[in-house]
Amino acid sequence: MTPLTRRRIANFRANRRGWWSLWIFLALFLVTLFAEFIANDRPLVARVDGRWFVPVLADYAESDIIEDGLPLEADWHDPVLQAAIAERGWMIWPPIPYAHASIVRDLGRPAPAPPSARNWLGTDDQARDVLARVIYGFRISVLFGFTLTLVSSAIGIAAGAVQGFYGGTIDLLFQRFIEIWSGMPQLFLLIILASIITPSFWVLLGFLLLFSWMGLTGVVRAEFLRGRNLDYVRAARALGVSDTRLMLRHILPNAMVATLTFLPFILSGSVTVLASLDFLGFGLPPGSPSLGELLSQGKNNLQAPWLAFTGFIVLGGVLTLLIFIGEAVRDAFDPRKLPGGGR
């Protein structure tokens, strides 16, 4: 590990707020990656008549579990099936016995139901467990944000590198194209797209990639415009080093310093975009777990304030953690920062 890397790590850890935010965010993300083992309407494991079943990983028919069962997919919340299993064996449920699309039965009151010992964050207006939907929605939002951030950043860095390195006519034409392309009405185009096909995870990702790649282009372009005239780059060019090698090995590492400080903020923006589209009804398909859909339910059900409070706290907490992480990354790459956070 180089002294420069050690200094950056020390500066990152010196920002205690960002350091702890990173660990909290990673812990939440790792937990939600295994959402099926935390919130599911199927048992984790069951043993009936000496046979083992893993419903969380495989589908079973009732006839596979009990001899007199129907040849239909087992409903593990069916009281008759549960009584038959209790007589012949046992099963272990996850901490939250509901998936994101499970309908909670026997609420005893019209949905949405308030928080209780059975549903820790209550239910939504379709009698689905809110905590289960938050866990699945958090995972989708973060994975969507990560994918959009990484792919759009790769495209934007490549575009900015080509502009800044070659300059001249290529840079001029590319800049005019970006000016025109960035002026396109994205929301209107998305509304037209939603009227033609049903938006899905990958459809939304592809559509947003058409416009989100421009976020880092200007920063990388400026670094390459500056770096291509430095002495060591000109010396390498005089020695016959190819353009690709000059860009990747000699200029790009310096440009990445400025780029990396923007990535946490781009990630928070990507999460916000998906939540906004879901809130407006142009995001993921109906029924998909989403933080924006939870906020929309809170707006439509003012008599159930737990819906709006849950959506606001979860979404606000995620964005706050990402912003704190971004501030710590910015401090880590600040050349004026001394090890430990001083200047």
FISEKOL-172791 format. One record per residue (C-alpha): residue number from 1; x, y, z. Coordinates in nm, 4 decimals, padded with zeros to 6 digits. Layout:
N
+------+----------+----------+----------+
! resi !        u !        v !        w !
+------+----------+----------+----------+
!  NUM !        X !        Y !        Z !
...
+------+----------+----------+----------+
***
This chain:
343
+------+----------+----------+----------+
! resi !        u !        v !        w !
+------+----------+----------+----------+
!    1 !  00.0000 !  00.0000 !  00.0000 !
!    2 !  00.1467 !  00.3331 ! -00.1053 !
!    3 !  00.1838 !  00.6258 !  00.1381 !
!    4 ! -00.0722 !  00.8199 ! -00.0674 !
!    5 ! -00.3304 !  00.5416 ! -00.0271 !
!    6 ! -00.2623 !  00.5205 !  00.3470 !
!    7 ! -00.3107 !  00.8949 !  00.3776 !
!    8 ! -00.6435 !  00.8783 !  00.1922 !
!    9 ! -00.7680 !  00.5957 !  00.4138 !
!   10 ! -00.6624 !  00.7904 !  00.7227 !
!   11 ! -00.8482 !  01.0990 !  00.6018 !
!   12 ! -01.1569 !  00.8896 !  00.5273 !
!   13 ! -01.1537 !  00.7359 !  00.8752 !
!   14 ! -01.0979 !  01.0787 !  01.0291 !
!   15 ! -01.4414 !  01.1774 !  00.9062 !
!   16 ! -01.6233 !  00.9800 !  01.1740 !
!   17 ! -01.9642 !  01.0599 !  01.0357 !
!   18 ! -01.8788 !  00.9208 !  00.6935 !
!   19 ! -01.6872 !  00.6241 !  00.8371 !
!   20 ! -01.9807 !  00.5043 !  01.0487 !
!   21 ! -02.2273 !  00.5823 !  00.7718 !
!   22 ! -02.0322 !  00.3484 !  00.5424 !
!   23 ! -02.0533 !  00.0596 !  00.7876 !
!   24 ! -02.4214 !  00.1204 !  00.8621 !
!   25 ! -02.5036 !  00.1326 !  00.4916 !
!   26 ! -02.3024 ! -00.1831 !  00.4176 !
!   27 ! -02.4711 ! -00.3671 !  00.7050 !
!   28 ! -02.8188 ! -00.2707 !  00.5847 !
!   29 ! -02.7351 ! -00.3617 !  00.2273 !
!   30 ! -02.5887 ! -00.7014 !  00.3193 !
!   31 ! -02.8939 ! -00.7821 !  00.5323 !
!   32 ! -03.1368 ! -00.6951 !  00.2537 !
!   33 ! -02.9399 ! -00.9038 !  00.0036 !
!   34 ! -03.0767 ! -01.2050 !  00.1912 !
!   35 ! -03.4301 ! -01.0689 !  00.2068 !
!   36 ! -03.5846 ! -01.4056 !  00.1162 !
!   37 ! -03.4398 ! -01.5526 !  00.4379 !
!   38 ! -03.5636 ! -01.2628 !  00.6499 !
!   39 ! -03.9115 ! -01.1899 !  00.5096 !
!   40 ! -04.0894 ! -01.4704 !  00.3292 !
!   41 ! -04.4300 ! -01.6380 !  00.3242 !
!   42 ! -04.2583 ! -01.9771 !  00.3140 !
!   43 ! -04.0722 ! -02.1564 !  00.5934 !
!   44 ! -03.6957 ! -02.1691 !  00.5841 !
!   45 ! -03.6938 ! -02.5437 !  00.6390 !
!   46 ! -03.9533 ! -02.8097 !  00.7230 !
!   47 ! -03.9442 ! -03.1765 !  00.8198 !
!   48 ! -04.2544 ! -03.3867 !  00.7593 !
!   49 ! -04.2754 ! -03.7660 !  00.7991 !
!   50 ! -03.8970 ! -03.7875 !  00.8096 !
!   51 ! -03.8518 ! -03.5936 !  00.4852 !
!   52 ! -03.6748 ! -03.2588 !  00.4582 !
!   53 ! -03.8141 ! -02.9604 !  00.2663 !
!   54 ! -03.6546 ! -02.6230 !  00.1918 !
!   55 ! -03.9532 ! -02.4100 !  00.0811 !
!   56 ! -03.7489 ! -02.0891 !  00.0734 !
!   57 ! -03.5457 ! -02.2297 ! -00.2165 !
!   58 ! -03.7895 ! -02.4609 ! -00.3966 !
!   59 ! -04.1582 ! -02.4934 ! -00.4826 !
!   60 ! -04.3597 ! -02.7804 ! -00.3441 !
!   61 ! -04.7112 ! -02.9047 ! -00.4060 !
!   62 ! -04.9322 ! -03.0022 ! -00.1143 !
!   63 ! -04.9228 ! -03.3628 ! -00.2356 !
!   64 ! -04.5434 ! -03.3570 ! -00.2031 !
!   65 ! -04.5717 ! -03.2666 !  00.1642 !
!   66 ! -04.8729 ! -03.4682 !  00.2844 !
!   67 ! -05.0243 ! -03.7714 !  00.1182 !
!   68 ! -05.3821 ! -03.6421 !  00.1096 !
!   69 ! -05.2795 ! -03.2972 ! -00.0182 !
!   70 ! -05.3906 ! -03.1389 ! -00.3431 !
!   71 ! -05.1594 ! -03.1357 ! -00.6480 !
!   72 ! -05.1366 ! -02.7565 ! -00.6227 !
!   73 ! -04.8624 ! -02.5270 ! -00.5009 !
!   74 ! -04.8536 ! -02.5355 ! -00.1234 !
!   75 ! -04.9912 ! -02.2390 !  00.0681 !
!   76 ! -04.7810 ! -02.2532 !  00.3828 !
!   77 ! -05.0139 ! -02.0091 !  00.5620 !
!   78 ! -05.3122 ! -02.2416 !  00.5127 !
!   79 ! -05.4309 ! -02.3443 !  00.8630 !
!   80 ! -05.5205 ! -02.6950 !  00.7406 !
!   81 ! -05.1720 ! -02.7507 !  00.5971 !
!   82 ! -05.0083 ! -02.6055 !  00.9068 !
!   83 ! -05.2103 ! -02.8366 !  01.1325 !
!   84 ! -05.1156 ! -03.1402 !  00.9207 !
!   85 ! -04.7468 ! -03.0465 !  00.9344 !
!   86 ! -04.7648 ! -02.9894 !  01.3113 !
!   87 ! -04.8970 ! -03.3434 !  01.3554 !
!   88 ! -04.6274 ! -03.5028 !  01.1403 !
!   89 ! -04.3268 ! -03.2798 !  01.1878 !
!   90 ! -04.2210 ! -02.9173 !  01.2238 !
!   91 ! -04.1140 ! -02.6088 !  01.0262 !
!   92 ! -03.9044 ! -02.2999 !  01.0945 !
!   93 ! -04.0309 ! -01.9627 !  00.9744 !
!   94 ! -03.8208 ! -01.6546 !  00.8938 !
!   95 ! -03.8397 ! -01.3607 !  01.1388 !
!   96 ! -04.1024 ! -01.1935 !  00.9176 !
!   97 ! -04.3450 ! -01.4585 !  00.7826 !
!   98 ! -04.4531 ! -01.2433 !  00.4867 !
!   99 ! -04.2998 ! -01.1669 !  00.1486 !
!  100 ! -04.3353 ! -00.8316 ! -00.0268 !
!  101 ! -04.6483 ! -00.9464 ! -00.2138 !
!  102 ! -04.8073 ! -01.1556 !  00.0631 !
!  103 ! -05.1601 ! -01.0644 !  00.1696 !
!  104 ! -05.1956 ! -01.0579 !  00.5470 !
!  105 ! -05.5087 ! -01.2463 !  00.6442 !
!  106 ! -05.7391 ! -01.1966 !  00.9432 !
!  107 ! -05.6392 ! -00.8384 !  01.0105 !
!  108 ! -05.9582 ! -00.7782 !  01.2053 !
!  109 ! -05.9989 ! -00.4338 !  01.0490 !
!  110 ! -05.9874 ! -00.2762 !  00.7033 !
!  111 ! -05.6457 ! -00.2236 !  00.5498 !
!  112 ! -05.4227 ! -00.0336 !  00.6013 !
!  113 ! -05.3747 ! -00.1663 !  00.9546 !
!  114 ! -05.1539 !  00.0119 !  01.2107 !
!  115 ! -04.8298 ! -00.1348 !  01.3481 !
!  116 ! -04.8726 ! -00.4311 !  01.5801 !
!  117 ! -04.6810 ! -00.7279 !  01.7212 !
!  118 ! -04.7806 ! -00.9203 !  01.4094 !
!  119 ! -04.6935 ! -00.6488 !  01.1565 !
!  120 ! -04.4202 ! -00.4331 !  01.3064 !
!  121 ! -04.4699 ! -00.1431 !  01.0642 !
!  122 ! -04.8352 ! -00.2121 !  00.9866 !
!  123 ! -04.9826 ! -00.2980 !  00.6488 !
!  124 ! -05.0494 ! -00.0957 !  00.3372 !
!  125 ! -05.3842 ! -00.0395 !  00.1690 !
!  126 ! -05.3623 ! -00.3819 !  00.0019 !
!  127 ! -05.2998 ! -00.5656 !  00.3313 !
!  128 ! -04.9302 ! -00.6289 !  00.2587 !
!  129 ! -04.6702 ! -00.6161 !  00.5342 !
!  130 ! -04.4897 ! -00.2815 !  00.5208 !
!  131 ! -04.1653 ! -00.4024 !  00.6794 !
!  132 ! -04.1312 ! -00.6824 !  00.4238 !
!  133 ! -04.1875 ! -00.4370 !  00.1402 !
!  134 ! -03.9316 ! -00.1960 !  00.2891 !
!  135 ! -03.6670 ! -00.4692 !  00.3012 !
!  136 ! -03.7268 ! -00.5777 ! -00.0579 !
!  137 ! -03.7697 ! -00.2179 ! -00.1762 !
!  138 ! -03.4415 ! -00.1121 ! -00.0152 !
!  139 ! -03.2606 ! -00.3905 ! -00.1979 !
!  140 ! -03.4110 ! -00.3034 ! -00.5363 !
!  141 ! -03.3426 !  00.0675 ! -00.4921 !
!  142 ! -02.9775 !  00.0198 ! -00.3947 !
!  143 ! -02.9091 ! -00.2407 ! -00.6649 !
!  144 ! -03.0726 ! -00.0146 ! -00.9237 !
!  145 ! -02.8684 !  00.2801 ! -00.8015 !
!  146 ! -02.5428 !  00.0829 ! -00.8045 !
!  147 ! -02.6035 ! -00.0512 ! -01.1555 !
!  148 ! -02.7054 !  00.2857 ! -01.2963 !
!  149 ! -02.4127 !  00.4615 ! -01.1297 !
!  150 ! -02.1475 !  00.2145 ! -01.2455 !
!  151 ! -02.2648 !  00.1813 ! -01.6057 !
!  152 ! -02.3407 !  00.5499 ! -01.6573 !
!  153 ! -02.0098 !  00.6476 ! -01.4982 !
!  154 ! -01.8188 !  00.4109 ! -01.7257 !
!  155 ! -01.9876 !  00.5579 ! -02.0330 !
!  156 ! -01.9453 !  00.9157 ! -01.9122 !
!  157 ! -01.5766 !  00.8658 ! -01.8288 !
!  158 ! -01.5091 !  00.7129 ! -02.1706 !
!  159 ! -01.6919 !  00.9967 ! -02.3487 !
!  160 ! -01.5152 !  01.2660 ! -02.1481 !
!  161 ! -01.1776 !  01.1011 ! -02.2027 !
!  162 ! -01.2217 !  01.0951 ! -02.5808 !
!  163 ! -01.3340 !  01.4588 ! -02.5822 !
!  164 ! -01.0546 !  01.5879 ! -02.3663 !
!  165 ! -00.7731 !  01.3821 ! -02.5172 !
!  166 ! -00.8397 !  01.4544 ! -02.8832 !
!  167 ! -01.0016 !  01.7978 ! -02.8513 !
!  168 ! -01.0530 !  01.9996 ! -03.1678 !
!  169 ! -01.3377 !  01.8977 ! -03.3956 !
!  170 ! -01.4212 !  01.5839 ! -03.1966 !
!  171 ! -01.4591 !  01.7864 ! -02.8767 !
!  172 ! -01.6623 !  02.0567 ! -03.0521 !
!  173 ! -01.9069 !  01.8139 ! -03.2126 !
!  174 ! -01.9402 !  01.6092 ! -02.8935 !
!  175 ! -02.0145 !  01.9213 ! -02.6880 !
!  176 ! -02.2884 !  02.0308 ! -02.9282 !
!  177 ! -02.4384 !  01.6799 ! -02.9147 !
!  178 ! -02.4378 !  01.6844 ! -02.5321 !
!  179 ! -02.6049 !  02.0259 ! -02.5281 !
!  180 ! -02.8853 !  01.9020 ! -02.7529 !
!  181 ! -02.9193 !  01.5629 ! -02.5828 !
!  182 ! -02.9315 !  01.7090 ! -02.2313 !
!  183 ! -03.2206 !  01.9338 ! -02.3361 !
!  184 ! -03.4479 !  01.6393 ! -02.4190 !
!  185 ! -03.7623 !  01.6207 ! -02.1988 !
!  186 ! -03.6864 !  01.2988 ! -02.0113 !
!  187 ! -04.0159 !  01.2757 ! -01.8215 !
!  188 ! -04.2250 !  01.3219 ! -02.1340 !
!  189 ! -04.0228 !  01.0582 ! -02.3155 !
!  190 ! -04.0704 !  00.8210 ! -02.0232 !
!  191 ! -04.4469 !  00.8797 ! -02.0269 !
!  192 ! -04.4531 !  00.7954 ! -02.3976 !
!  193 ! -04.2415 !  00.4858 ! -02.3341 !
!  194 ! -04.4712 !  00.3731 ! -02.0505 !
!  195 ! -04.7725 !  00.3992 ! -02.2833 !
!  196 ! -04.6054 !  00.1635 ! -02.5313 !
!  197 ! -04.4429 ! -00.0975 ! -02.3078 !
!  198 ! -04.4634 ! -00.1844 ! -01.9390 !
!  199 ! -04.1601 ! -00.0413 ! -01.7594 !
!  200 ! -03.9455 ! -00.2964 ! -01.5801 !
!  201 ! -03.6153 ! -00.2886 ! -01.3928 !
!  202 ! -03.4067 ! -00.3258 ! -01.7078 !
!  203 ! -03.6256 ! -00.1040 ! -01.9245 !
!  204 ! -03.5997 !  00.1804 ! -01.6725 !
!  205 ! -03.2278 !  00.1217 ! -01.6366 !
!  206 ! -03.1727 !  00.1376 ! -02.0123 !
!  207 ! -03.3860 !  00.4500 ! -02.0496 !
!  208 ! -03.2127 !  00.6378 ! -01.7676 !
!  209 ! -02.8725 !  00.5369 ! -01.9029 !
!  210 ! -02.9504 !  00.7315 ! -02.2186 !
!  211 ! -02.9268 !  01.0550 ! -02.0195 !
!  212 ! -02.7425 !  00.9867 ! -01.6917 !
!  213 ! -02.4022 !  00.9219 ! -01.8526 !
!  214 ! -02.3458 !  01.2956 ! -01.8995 !
!  215 ! -02.2951 !  01.3569 ! -01.5272 !
!  216 ! -01.9190 !  01.2922 ! -01.5235 !
!  217 ! -01.8350 !  01.3860 ! -01.8806 !
!  218 ! -01.7495 !  01.7472 ! -01.8045 !
!  219 ! -01.5205 !  01.6633 ! -01.5114 !
!  220 ! -01.3280 !  01.3962 ! -01.7021 !
!  221 ! -01.3066 !  01.6149 ! -02.0132 !
!  222 ! -01.1493 !  01.8986 ! -01.8131 !
!  223 ! -00.8943 !  01.6632 ! -01.6526 !
!  224 ! -00.7958 !  01.5189 ! -01.9901 !
!  225 ! -00.7685 !  01.8645 ! -02.1490 !
!  226 ! -00.5277 !  01.9586 ! -01.8724 !
!  227 ! -00.3429 !  01.6267 ! -01.8573 !
!  228 ! -00.2699 !  01.5827 ! -02.2265 !
!  229 ! -00.0339 !  01.8825 ! -02.2219 !
!  230 !  00.1684 !  01.7743 ! -01.9169 !
!  231 !  00.5364 !  01.7008 ! -01.9722 !
!  232 !  00.5288 !  01.3319 ! -01.8870 !
!  233 !  00.2375 !  01.2748 ! -02.1278 !
!  234 !  00.4152 !  01.4585 ! -02.4078 !
!  235 !  00.7324 !  01.2618 ! -02.3350 !
!  236 !  00.5419 !  00.9326 ! -02.3500 !
!  237 !  00.3856 !  01.0369 ! -02.6794 !
!  238 !  00.7283 !  01.1205 ! -02.8185 !
!  239 !  00.8452 !  00.7702 ! -02.7224 !
!  240 !  00.5686 !  00.6220 ! -02.9363 !
!  241 !  00.3188 !  00.5222 ! -02.6658 !
!  242 ! -00.0239 !  00.4571 ! -02.8183 !
!  243 ! -00.3198 !  00.6849 ! -02.7529 !
!  244 ! -00.5073 !  00.4131 ! -02.5686 !
!  245 ! -00.2165 !  00.3505 ! -02.3330 !
!  246 ! -00.1690 !  00.7222 ! -02.2746 !
!  247 ! -00.5350 !  00.7620 ! -02.1828 !
!  248 ! -00.5638 !  00.4545 ! -01.9587 !
!  249 ! -00.2285 !  00.4552 ! -01.7833 !
!  250 ! -00.1048 !  00.8134 ! -01.7750 !
!  251 ! -00.4075 !  01.0466 ! -01.7660 !
!  252 ! -00.7050 !  00.8431 ! -01.6412 !
!  253 ! -00.5629 !  00.7723 ! -01.2906 !
!  254 ! -00.5374 !  01.1468 ! -01.2268 !
!  255 ! -00.8855 !  01.2062 ! -01.3670 !
!  256 ! -01.0319 !  00.9331 ! -01.1432 !
!  257 ! -00.9380 !  01.1298 ! -00.8316 !
!  258 ! -01.1943 !  01.3962 ! -00.9167 !
!  259 ! -01.4385 !  01.1373 ! -01.0483 !
!  260 ! -01.4486 !  00.9154 ! -00.7399 !
!  261 ! -01.5587 !  01.2034 ! -00.5192 !
!  262 ! -01.8768 !  01.2356 ! -00.7251 !
!  263 ! -01.9792 !  00.8676 ! -00.7221 !
!  264 ! -02.1604 !  00.8591 ! -00.3823 !
!  265 ! -02.3614 !  01.1653 ! -00.4800 !
!  266 ! -02.4456 !  01.0110 ! -00.8191 !
!  267 ! -02.5566 !  00.6950 ! -00.6368 !
!  268 ! -02.7889 !  00.8923 ! -00.4096 !
!  269 ! -02.9302 !  01.0678 ! -00.7156 !
!  270 ! -02.9933 !  00.7332 ! -00.8866 !
!  271 ! -03.1850 !  00.6034 ! -00.5838 !
!  272 ! -03.3883 !  00.9239 ! -00.5775 !
!  273 ! -03.4717 !  00.8971 ! -00.9482 !
!  274 ! -03.6195 !  00.5481 ! -00.9071 !
!  275 ! -03.8178 !  00.6534 ! -00.5999 !
!  276 ! -03.9489 !  00.9601 ! -00.7826 !
!  277 ! -04.0604 !  00.7582 ! -01.0854 !
!  278 ! -04.2339 !  00.5026 ! -00.8616 !
!  279 ! -04.4043 !  00.7829 ! -00.6716 !
!  280 ! -04.5372 !  00.9282 ! -00.9981 !
!  281 ! -04.6473 !  00.5871 ! -01.1253 !
!  282 ! -04.3934 !  00.5594 ! -01.4101 !
!  283 ! -04.1454 !  00.3322 ! -01.2339 !
!  284 ! -04.1438 ! -00.0388 ! -01.1635 !
!  285 ! -04.4481 ! -00.2535 ! -01.2527 !
!  286 ! -04.7465 ! -00.2354 ! -01.0138 !
!  287 ! -04.6990 ! -00.4550 ! -00.7099 !
!  288 ! -04.3198 ! -00.4286 ! -00.7086 !
!  289 ! -04.1692 ! -00.3368 ! -00.3712 !
!  290 ! -04.0593 !  00.0235 ! -00.3905 !
!  291 ! -03.9860 !  00.3096 ! -00.1536 !
!  292 ! -04.1496 !  00.5559 ! -00.3929 !
!  293 ! -04.4659 !  00.3436 ! -00.4093 !
!  294 ! -04.4752 !  00.3421 ! -00.0285 !
!  295 ! -04.4585 !  00.7235 ! -00.0266 !
!  296 ! -04.7396 !  00.7314 ! -00.2816 !
!  297 ! -04.9514 !  00.5118 ! -00.0556 !
!  298 ! -04.8801 !  00.7468 !  00.2339 !
!  299 ! -05.0046 !  01.0390 !  00.0234 !
!  300 ! -05.3205 !  00.8524 ! -00.0721 !
!  301 ! -05.3900 !  00.7263 !  00.2813 !
!  302 ! -05.3513 !  01.0216 !  00.5130 !
!  303 ! -05.5448 !  00.8322 !  00.7788 !
!  304 ! -05.2501 !  00.5882 !  00.7955 !
!  305 ! -04.9524 !  00.8117 !  00.8842 !
!  306 ! -04.7212 !  00.5149 !  00.9437 !
!  307 ! -04.6966 !  00.4637 !  00.5676 !
!  308 ! -04.5659 !  00.8124 !  00.4974 !
!  309 ! -04.3426 !  00.8150 !  00.8065 !
!  310 ! -04.1859 !  00.4802 !  00.7153 !
!  311 ! -04.1198 !  00.5799 !  00.3547 !
!  312 ! -03.9782 !  00.9174 !  00.4533 !
!  313 ! -03.7505 !  00.7789 !  00.7267 !
!  314 ! -03.6155 !  00.4941 !  00.5132 !
!  315 ! -03.5572 !  00.7000 !  00.1985 !
!  316 ! -03.4237 !  00.9977 !  00.3944 !
!  317 ! -03.1964 !  00.7710 !  00.5972 !
!  318 ! -03.0497 !  00.6042 !  00.2881 !
!  319 ! -02.9810 !  00.9364 !  00.1175 !
!  320 ! -02.8303 !  01.0811 !  00.4363 !
!  321 ! -02.5921 !  00.7867 !  00.4712 !
!  322 ! -02.4837 !  00.8196 !  00.1076 !
!  323 ! -02.4262 !  01.1936 !  00.1399 !
!  324 ! -02.2144 !  01.1433 !  00.4532 !
!  325 ! -02.0128 !  00.8754 !  00.2727 !
!  326 ! -01.9639 !  01.1131 ! -00.0203 !
!  327 ! -01.8337 !  01.3841 !  00.2113 !
!  328 ! -01.5839 !  01.1404 !  00.3616 !
!  329 ! -01.4675 !  01.0316 !  00.0140 !
!  330 ! -01.4249 !  01.3965 ! -00.0822 !
!  331 ! -01.2085 !  01.4533 !  00.2270 !
!  332 ! -01.0046 !  01.1425 !  00.1489 !
!  333 ! -00.9084 !  01.2690 ! -00.1967 !
!  334 ! -00.8559 !  01.6311 ! -00.0917 !
!  335 ! -00.4828 !  01.7011 ! -00.1423 !
!  336 ! -00.4949 !  01.9786 !  00.1177 !
!  337 ! -00.6025 !  01.7365 !  00.3926 !
!  338 ! -00.3320 !  01.6092 !  00.6219 !
!  339 ! -00.3540 !  01.2584 !  00.7711 !
!  340 ! -00.6137 !  01.2662 !  01.0468 !
!  341 ! -00.8274 !  01.5349 !  00.8902 !
!  342 ! -00.6123 !  01.8456 !  00.9447 !
!  343 ! -00.5118 !  02.0933 !  00.6773 !
+------+----------+----------+----------+
***
